[in-house]
């Protein structure tokens, strides 16, 4: 798969596409995810999952199962739960709190997110900023062009190398207004950053946040790296093998203290049990919330 998209981004996009096409009661519907992948990439990811069936599930008996049934089983257990549930939570949250005055939506580490192209009515009335590494963003824009999509007027791509650039400068230069309430989504990112990088990013988000602005993100808890659950350890191993090792995890108390230093207060905290009840079961989906992964909504209070 010759692409600037990371293996984790492609796996996430495949999970969205496959889940949408093959579930009667999907937890999250993304009819555009497949269009951002080439047919070669889609088949390659599917083949990777099939070939790794016994890595994911050593005791899996595949006799009598079709390839599609095997992939569905593995996607629903290992690939889909985190990216789909956090997307469902964030987009539902966004539509609700947009009614309270938030006029800007910033997607940090946007990857192959399709929100701005799926939710045209929302985007017509709100500014959306997709922030990502310049190479990743260049690749995504090439995919958008290949798919024949038209970029909405209110969507702005903001190239930002988090290791070198200042997020605040990049966003303001791109038209972001620090006086307006904003929702920042930071999904699937904190796992891969050091504690110092997370602290730096929170400082920059705080600098950009008018009072009442909100930040939603997912993060592993303090038991993540030592977890006994096989799929957790598989995820950690796959990330490392793909050149994107996971680095950080936080207890609630640690996160509350860290956010507090930057003027944020936790308003909603979803544990796997909450995610199972509020997101998966309410959708009637055939998933189990990923162990040791929590969702957080924090609000800026000056």
Phi, psi and omega in degrees: 000096182275102186198154174279348178289136180288161179298325179293322178294319179292320178297318179297316180294319177298317179301318178298313183293312184294317180299316180299319185281336192241002180249136177288323179235075181291146177284337181205136182248122177227086183289351182260347186305318184294331183291340178275353178255148172283160177300325179296316180295316181301313180294323181294318178294317178299319178293322178299318180293317179297314181294335181262015184307317184276348169285314179294315185226086184304330183260012184290127175265108185266000180296133180086354180259139174283164177303319181295321179294322178294314180298317180301315179300315183288321178297313183294331182269320191248327189262316190279323191307312184289303183296326182283317181292320180290327176292317179299316180297311186293316183288326174294317178299315182301314183293329179286312185280346176298334180286348181266001176123354178291128185242354182231143178232120181247122180256105181274129185066050190297329180055232183257029177301140182246011186309310186295341180261341177272324188252065187295323180296316179298313184296331180296338182246004182219149175276133179238131179239122174260121182249128177197171179301142183307318180291319178297319182290322177298319178296317181296319181295327175293323178293320178298316179296318180295325179284347180080023180277152173259128180286124181300148181300326184273005177260129178237130175270128182242102178289129183209120173270103187303334182282339186238323188269163173263118182304316183300318180294317181298316182290313181298320178298332181271006176105000179296138182252112183293346181278345185263143177295140188222147167254126174256126172252137187221072191258136177066026186243315189301331179308322191265000182256153173284165178300323180294319180292323177295316179299318179297316181294318178298323178298318181289321177297318179300319180297333182270349192263116169290157178303136182096350176292156185229155179230127176240134181204165175244150179203149177282152179272181187293347179263004187299307188289337179255012184300145179275343182294130185300318185290334175292312180295324177299317180297316179297317181293319180295320179297318179294316180296330179276004179082014180232068184296142176280144187233327193237148174209152185221144167280164178302316182297318179296318181291320178300318180292316181297313179295321180300324179297337182252015174082017179253142177241134180289126180250335179212138183219115182252118172274171177306324178297316178295319180298319180299316184283310189282330186249308186284306183293326179293335177270347184072025185277156181264064181226163171235129181305141183290132182295144173065018177241127184241157175246142183228135170245120179237143183241139181283124177234113181283000000 
